[in-house]
Amino acid sequence: MVDPAAHDESAGDRRSSLAAPGPARIGIRPARPDDAEAISAFAREVLAEQGRSADDGEELPPFLHPDAILFRLQRGSLCLVAWLEGRLAGVIEIEELKHVTLLAVAPELRQRGLARALWEQALGFCREYADGPLSFSVLALPSACEVYRRFGFRESGPPERHHGLVLVPMVRAMMLPGDPGMAGESR
């Protein structure tokens, strides 16, 4: 079980901040159970921005419901949230140190390194808690595939339809817990 919250209050924790537009800074920290509602609402906003909403004849995918997010958090799923001025700016969730369940960044904060910062912090936790080689999978929105490619993921099959969403299966090759990264990984 991953317990990133164990780092949350210590002086050597993995919380960080990232420059945002203007004087504000974005803080990244492990998600807490009371973040589940905000994470679910944020996911709805991201889906709506992608042209998909819970009102278009399909229900919100079950894994994005607040109760499902809360269950995974309580079960030890690795989830990091980025906050800017009291609102959620980004989130990453990795289940069982191998499947990226969610990676989303507010539209106005994209192309500023926030997705990479979330990925690298989550990867750091995975390396710390893994007992052996790491490999990752994701079912990515087509619009997110390029971001995942920059993180070392490659398509592993044709697009699939899940809960009204077209998703592309992708994998990232195995790496050992102490490896700094893969050859060709861009920064």
C-alpha positions, -999 to +999 in steps of 0.1 A: +000+000+000+013+034-009+012+060+018+023+093+003+005+111+032+033+098+054+055+124+037+029+151+039+038+166+073+075+159+075+102+184+068+115+162+040+082+157+023+076+156-015+052+186-015+064+212-040+054+244-056+056+254-092+055+289-107+021+298-120+011+328-141+015+360-121+028+359-084+009+328-074+025+294-069+010+259-075+014+235-046+015+198-051+006+174-023-008+139-016-046+138-020-067+134+012-101+117+015-117+152+017-104+159-018-125+132-035-154+156-043-131+182-058-112+156-078-145+143-092-158+178-101-124+186-117-126+155-138-161+165-150-147+199-160-119+183-179-143+160-197-166+189-205-137+208-220-130+177-241-166+179-254-180+152-232-202+157-202-223+136-179-254+152-196-247+138-231-265+105-226-237+087-208-231+087-171-199+099-156-175+070-159-179+051-126-142+055-117-147+093-116-175+093-091-166+108-057-173+076-038-151+056-062-122+081-058-127+081-020-126+042-020-094+042-040-078+068-017-087+048+014-074+017-002-040+033-008-041+045-044-014+070-051-030+104-058-014+138-059-032+171-063-020+205-074-037+235-059-036+271-071-053+299-050-077+275-033-088+256-064-077+223-079-053+229-108-042+193-116-044+157-104-026+124-110-037+090-097-018+058-101-034+025-089-012-003-076+019+015-088+011+005-124-020+020-139-025+058-144-062+062-136-062+099-140-039+127-151-056+161-157-045+197-157-067+228-158-068+241-195-054+275-186-024+259-169-014+234-197+019+237-215+036+250-183+051+218-169+024+209-144+016+175-159+053+167-159+057+179-123+027+157-112+041+127-132+076+131-118+064+133-082+041+103-087+070+084-104+092+092-074+067+077-050+063+046-072+101+041-073+102+044-035+074+019-028+081-006-057+096-040-049+108-045-084+107-032-120+080-007-128+058-006-158+028+016-164-004+015-184-031+041-191-062+044-212-056+079-225-079+104-242-067+109-277-059+146-269-036+134-241-016+109-261+012+133-269+017+142-232+020+105-224+044+099-253+067+126-238+066+106-205+078+075-224+045+058-231+037+041-264+003+030-279-003-007-271-035-013-291-063+004-311-086+029-295-113+015-273-147+028-261-153+029-224-183+046-207-188+068-238-152+078-240-128+069-268-095+059-251-061+048-264-044+020-245-007+030-238+021+014-219+055+026-206+083+001-207+097-014-175+123+004-155+140-005-122+130+015-091+163+034-090+166+042-127+165+080-133+145+076-165+144+060-199+166+069-228+149+094-251+127+107-223+122+144-229+122+170-202 
